[in-house]
Amino acid sequence: MPKLKYLSLFVLVFQNTALVLTLRYSRIVQGPRYLVSTAVTIAEGAKVLVCLSVILYNNGVIATLNILKTEWTLPRLAKVSVPAILYTVQNNLLYIALSHLDAATYQVTYQLKILTTALFSALMLKKSLSRVQWGSLVILMVAVALVQMPSTQKESSESSTSSTIGLAAILVACLTSGFAGVYTELLLKSDNSIWVKSMQLSFVSMVTSLIGVFLSDWSAVMENGFLQGYSVVVWIVITLQALGGLVIAMVMKYADNILKGFAASISIVLSCLVSYVLLEDLTPSILFVIGSALVIVSTVLYGLPGRPAGGGKQSLL
């Protein structure tokens, strides 16, 4: 069991870091740009296939057909439509964010999803947080503010505008991530079949993304094709996204909040190093370094067990 625990930590770090870095690289590399809407659509379709494969493996063909017959109804799909649409918006926003922000700034700022998830959990699920967790959220807000403060080096107006677009995209993504995650948790309380629910979410997200292709990029698709600008790197990004569900399931089974905090921290450090050394799109200021360190501290602190601030039983997110 300890081996599986640390294997899940390694896999989570690899998937988180590799996805962010390859996605960032795919948006800055020279050559024709691929369409974000088509990439999101294909990734969600791949997730459907991954979930279906797991359900088949766990239950066999006959039982899987019975499960799909029961679960694959319009009312049940409508039930997951709210988080599914929000996840679609979130995925598109993350592509936009990584088109305008370096991977390190993205990784650090995106930890604000811990804050939004905690707030929505307190409001919607009536969950209590420990004093340490509330303190870690305060540290997190201060840390992200430090990271976003401009360096002494002057930025061009074009670079400043690009950073603002990226920051706005990631802040909205944090909001949608927090709400959709808590909403999905509410759904899972009444239905513990996480793979069936994930398959439903991915299917509705795929349909929503496909509608987005028709509404925003149809002329470009008709002119240059659905897979325009696709390269090996883009397919790696899509594969990493599709396998994300398997990674999350593995972590939920074998890891805990503390290990997840360490995984996020290691991912931030690795993203900073690769952005600085290989991608060469990050010149960290002293405020960025301090802010990143504080984000790592707050992430680890948030995963520590403790009594809720109001007393009573411990309640972890």
C-alpha angles and dihedrals in degrees: 000000000000089000091054090046093057092038088058089050091053093047092049092050091047095048095045095046098039093048095051095044097045091045091051091048091049089057097048103036116109117258139060114335120238120227113260092210093058092045091053091047094052092045092053091047089052090051089055090055092047092051092046090051091052092048090050091048093049099042111019128236101291095046091045091053089051091049092050091047090054099039102034097080130124095246092052093047090048088053092062095039095096097058091035093057090045091051089051091052090046094051092050091048092052090055088050092047093052090048089062106027132056116248094253095053089045093051093048096045094044089064085080084085085080088062096046092045091050093050094047090046090053092048101039104026098030090232120168125223127209121244089252091055093050089048091050090053091054090050089049093055092048091046095052090047089055092049091052095049112111118254122238088256110094117245124213116246089247092053091046091051091048091051091049091052090049093048092048091050094050094046092053089045089055090053094048091044093053096047096041092047094052092043089053090049088055090053092049091054088068094037121033096189097110095177094051090047091047090050091052091048092049093047094052090044090052092052091046091050091049089053087051090054090054094046101043111017107024095111090051091047091051091048102044106010137258093279098046114150093013116149137167089273092055091051089050089053091051092047092051090050092049092050091049091091092057090049092050091049090050092050093047090054102042109018136059138214093273093054091046088053091052090047091054090047094051090047091054092050093047092047091052092050095047093044091052100039106031110017091035092205097118129073102175119215123208089257090053091052093048092045093049091050091051091049089054091049093048092047092053092043091051090059094053116108119242145140118286114259091248093050125246129089122353115257119193124191 
